[in-house]
Amino acid sequence: MRGVLLVAFGLAACSVQAPRRTPSEAMERSARILRQLDRLEADLHQSNGEMQTYAELVERHGQAQEIACKVTDEHVNEIHRLAVAQEQKLQQKRLGRLHRKKAIAQLRTGYSKS
């Protein structure tokens, strides 16, 4: 008989529905705060990624600028070297012309170096 009563009480206890739990205001607030924290964390991760990307771009820009300056310096030096070489050639031509004119003048006057 006791077994039957226990089974009856067990069935009665199972059939009684527990009252529906309604989340309290504190639990809702806590859930909202957790969602906001999740969004904030996601934003921070995204910002961190963007900052790393921009840092990489700044570093690459600096390297490219350094290379561009080096190339420009080399180019300017080469232009200067070529200008000096051209000026030397012009001076040699002028001296050559001057020597020829002098030699021609000496031949015309009959004076020659022996």
Steps between C-alpha positions, in 0.01 A plus 500: 500500500782732577645436156174597336483818703856589407426444134182707527685784672778477241251525214321785670825684551596451134165614373513825695653756273763720644409864472657665201809688590494856389841663492536769754590855408851445638548192280378690192735789580783253550425336166496842327832591657651169388377556144647853505830363630503241221444776240768715662746211498424433132551869421830500688621197308401667174670825605811308600509337157454837330776654711737220405410547135561875518827447688613262226399752232690779677809281527483403133447863400810597697703229328372604157579863575852407613559305178358786291734748670798271441410458132453877465839567661667250269325658202609851598859380553500336157365818339775700674767252387378516141487881509861515626611254231320701232660824622845336488440386142390850401815647658715245315330592173555870569867435580531285189351778287727754667807284434394448136442870451838573657668235282331634188599853592859390556506323165367808324759724661777252428589448861520141615620333810804283450 
